[in-house]
Amino acid sequence: MSARQRLRLVLVLGSLIAIGPLTIDMYLPALPDIAVDLHTTSAGVQLTLTGTLAGLAFGQLLIGPLSDAVGRRAPLLAGIGLHVVASVLCVLAPNIGVVGALRVLQGLGAAAASVVAMAVVRDLFTGAAFAKLFSRLMLVMGVAPILAPSLGSGLLRWSDWRGVFVALAAFGVLLAAVAAVGLPETLPPARRLNGGVGATARVYGSLLRDRTFVGLVLVAGLAMAALFAYVAGSSFVFQEQYGLDEQQFGLAFGAGAIGLITATQLNVRLLRRYPPQRILVTALAVGTAAGLVLLVVAVSGLGGLASVLASLWVVLAAGGLALPNAPALALSRHGEAAGTAAALLGAVQFGVGALAAPMVGMLGTGVVAMAVVVAGGMVAATVVLLVVVRPGRPGGVTPQAVAVAAH
């Protein structure tokens, strides 16, 4: 593959991956406005975020094995089409219940783009080439959450919250055209898995019987839950409690995302000197400590907004180190079923995240509610790592994990 072809592939796959973060984060500045316009509570509007995450979780379980059986292009284009239709209908939605249901469909569509993008990388590359390309895509995954709230804030200057969904629909149409023209089928019929539902169930069963794999998946999910608690609560905390406007919120949210993406890129350098399990243990220890500091600051009010932002930044940076390494260690155990293992991993991450969002809403809209769930996610991830995974025991991690984690 030439340098030009590789660049085009990175741009296409990066665009596919971006649709998930944009769908999740672009409407965050509008959550308070949606609550007012549709006469609902903060917990009610946060359930629309839960719907998106639930769609992403279920969609990965469904689309991962499907793309292994029928090829990559058909599920991808169908998923993007579903996302576009759901986005258009969100513009017309009369109440919060309809918005929530449509956000589930948006999540299903975004899951297709995410799963297929990852599968295409594995179809075409192995070893160091795989890790290098994946690192470029991780940059996209980090930049998209930084830009999404700012894009949403900019749209809210000229439109109401429905304009955000118009923009998502337009992006979906553009993405479908790009994928149709620029992404050929990468899974030939000879390599497709046609064992049906029974074979898929057996693969999932073998994964679930691996204690270390399950523990690492839960660690990744709980760390993700801490991050999604921040995503769900931040717009209310920063705008309603601390008085930031929509543009200031976008900047504050972006600063946290910068911490996360910086840590993911630092991880590549750290892996040259330290094994991934050591980085994971250290990251969770730091994240747990920062989460508990956040909780103390939130309850006491000590240091105000500056202390909250600083504590959150450390939590997000710790998450940026934990999230590449926990999945890498998990996937290194099941190379023969990497696609299905990746689907299960993604489903758990987004599924646990889907539970974290309404927990913040049920506890309230203030910084204490957000801090409780953020700290709780980090503490729970650390406990699962030490009790279930037990990283110090021999034979728990394969050497291939280092290469996989390098992305």
C-alpha positions, 0 to 999 in steps of 0.5 A: 500500500502506497503512502497516499493510499494509506493516508486516504485509508486513515482519513476514511477510517478516522471519519468513521470512528469520529461519528461515535464521539460526535454523536455522544458529545456534540449535544452536551452543551444543549442538555440544559436547553433540551430539559427546559424545551421538552419539560423534563428533568436533568435525569430525564435528559441524561437518559438520552445519553444513556440511550446512545451508549446502550445503542453503541453497546448492543450494536457492537455485539450485533454488528461485530459477528455480522461483519465477520459473516457478510463482509464489512461494507453492507453493515457499515452502510446500513448502520450509517443510514440508520444513524442519518434517519434517527438524526433527522427524526430527532429534529422532529421529536415532540418529547424526551421519550421519543428523543431517548428512543431515537438516540438508541438508534443513533448509537446502533448506527454509530456502532456499525461505523466504529466496529467496521473501522476497527475490523478493517484495520485488522483485515489489512495490517498486522504487527507494527504496521497495525499498531502505527495505524491504530495510533493515528486513529486513537488521535482521531478518537481523542480529538473528536471529543475535544471538538464536539462540544465546541462545535455544538456550542458554536451551533447553539449560537445560530440555532437551538438544540435541534440544529445539532441533530441537523448537523449530525444528519448532514455528517452522516450523509457525507460519511456514507458517500465517503465510505461508499467511494473510498472504502472497498470490501476488505474481507473476502468471502473465503475468510468470512465466518458462517457458523451462524448464531450457535458458533457466535454463542460458543465463542462468546461463551469461551470468552466469558469463561476466561476469568482474566479476560472478564476481569480486564473487560470489567476494568475497562468498563468501570474506567469508562464509567468514570469518564462517562459520569464526567460526560453526563454531569459536566454540562450541568455542573459547569453551566448551572452550578459554576455559571459557565456559558456554552462557549466556556463549557466547551473550552473546559470540556476540551481541556479535560479531553486534551489530558486524556489524549495526551496520556494515550499518546504518552502511553506509546512511549511508556510501553518502551520501558514498562509492561502494560500491566504495570502502567495499568496498575499505576494509572488506576492507582493515580486515577483512584486517588484523584477521584477521591480528591475530587470527591473531597473537593466537591463536598467541602468546596475547597478551591472552587472550580479550579480544584474540581477541574484540576482533579478531573484532569488527573482522573481523565489523564489516568483514564487515558493510560488505563483505557488502551492497556486494559483492552490490549491485555484482554485482546492479547489472550484471544487472537483467534476470536479478536473480532468477537472479543473486541465487540464484547469489550466495546459492549461492556465499556459502553454498557457500563457507561450507559449505567453511569450516566443516569446514576449521576442524574439520580443523585442530582445535578451538582458536582457532588453527584458527579464526583461520587460516580467518577470516584466510584468507577475508579475505585471499583476498577482498581478493586476488580483489577486487584481481586479478579485479574491479579496482575502479579500472578504468572501467566496472566498476560501474554507478550503480544499485549505490549504490541497491542497496547502500543496503539 
